Amino acid sequence: MAETAVTAEPDAGTTPAAIAARHGLTVAGARPGLGAYARQLWAYRHFISAYANARVIAQFSTAKLGRIWQVLTPITNALVYYLIFGIILKADGGEPNFIGYLCAGVFIFTFTSSVVTAGIQAISGNLGIIRALHFPRASLPLALAMVQFQHLVASMLVLAGIMLVTGEPLTFEWLLVLPALLLQSVFNAGLALAMARLGAKLTDLRQVMPFILRTWMYASAVLYPVTLFKDHLPPWAADLLELNPLLVYIELMRHAMMSEVSLSSPIGQIWALAAGWALLVGAGGFIYFWRGEQEYGRG
Amino acid sequence: MAEQTAAAAATAATTATGERIPTVIVDDVHIVYRVHGAGTPGTGTPVAGLRRLLTGKRAPQVTEVHAVKGVSFTAYRGEAIGLIGSNGSGKSTILRAVAGLLPVERGAIFTQGQPSLLGVNAALQNDLSGERNVALGCLAMGMSPEEVRKRTPEIVQFSGINDRGNFSALPMRTYSSGMSARLRFSIAAAKKHDVLLIDEALATGDARFRRRSEGRVRELRAEAGTVFLVSHAIGTIKTTCERTIWLESGVIRADGPTAEVCREYEAYMNK
């Protein structure tokens, strides 16, 4: 009945809005619903992976050694840390395998920090393609998170080598690396999406981010044993730092690959935190990015 | 009630057959640019920025540019419409709003499907080869990987970038501006668009490519699409568009058959 009333309206079809509605025209640049947006994004999965691969290739296209750098970079990193902490400072902080401890921390931290750095520029650095072509904009930060995942896979191979060389036994516990990386990847994807929207609006963020990331690194017990927090900080601050998502993901990796390692909390609690952070940041970042969909590329 | 519905359907049918099918409706649109940080000298220095931080004052005045002032028109299926006007008259702004890339201040724009804007500043990935850019562009337009594999040679062929050596395998940063503009046009023109917006993109190609692309624009129109063309080359407008809209300072001065509007426009420009 209501339908008839609308179509039988004598004035229908005189205003531009009514003509548009009659011919099925939609408002230019309107935002799709959350479900429709997720479906669009799924339809663009080939674009996302092609874009990620293209970025990896472009990144090394001017280097003579090309993609070998994907493995050389983490090896060089590990060597530098070995030189400083292993040979010069002879620091071990009470850890039986400090080099393995250090490298696990550095590689896992780098995974998230480079996603943050890349995510900030996902929109502002790709205005050309955004203004030229129509696709769900979330494709860009997700592709950049995928690029970093490719780098991480190379780093993990190096890390496995370091662990074996430093005397860690190869056990079935190493399989826990896979769910840990999966959770961190979901966390990173959400973070990339959130950072992309923030970076598109707040252009100053790019200048501030290195300082935030460095602070985050010191709060994640990358360069020193996690027991330092309990020894030097007031209890409430140490408790708060145990919630730090990056500390959580780093500890999961250390726990999976190393036989003797000190952790901040019981391992069950760490896994729960890791899943919670992945869910919260993954879903939150997606919704936050989607809400700004029609703004990207404007101005 | 059944009668009523039938009657409504009948009237809808008669109006539908009586009038052409609109693809873009622009209804009394105003567009305002807000430029931050422009304006009085001395507000952009670090000291001034620090003072603003300390005193908690808002950013310096925002300069408003009223680029489009109350434009209305309707475009129909199968039309090619030229947009002309002097520099800064709001032609490109209107196109970007139709493409949904710029918000309107007042009024509304309705479009059929998703219009595609093809402009000269539509940069792809400069570090990648032309061929990879074609694949990326096609995937970004929503083609399937099989379709992309099938279409890529056609697109490279159409762009003519391989006329002098195997340029499609070289990174795009090695291309001349004309070559990359040709490749961009070829990518965008590979897909059937309901509404295609072309912003000066044909101007950079050489004479042979311009002829070829004008032919492609005619084909796109024949596929029941609508094409908008912004150009300062009146010749291009005359050969491709039968309707022309003349914008001046954000207001429509004339909207009608190309020959008439162009005559008026040329008389105005030669004054």
Interface residues (C-beta under 8 A of the other chain):
Chain A: M1 T4 T7 A8 G13 P16 A17 I19 A20 R22 H23 G24 L25 T26 V27 A28 G29 A30 A43 Y44 H46 F47 A50 Y51 A54 R55 I57 A58 Q59 S61 T62 G128 I129 R131 A132 L133 H134 F135 S139 Q294 G297 R298 G299
Chain B: M1 Q4 T5 A7 A8 A9 A12 T15 I21 P22 T23 V24 I25 D27 R34 S72 T74 R96 A97 V98 A99 G100 L101 L102 P103 A108 I109 F110 T111 Q112 Q114 P115 S116 L117 L118 G119 N121 A122 A123 L124 Q125 D127 L128 R132 A135 L136 G137 L139 A140 M141 G142 S144 P145 P171 R184 A188
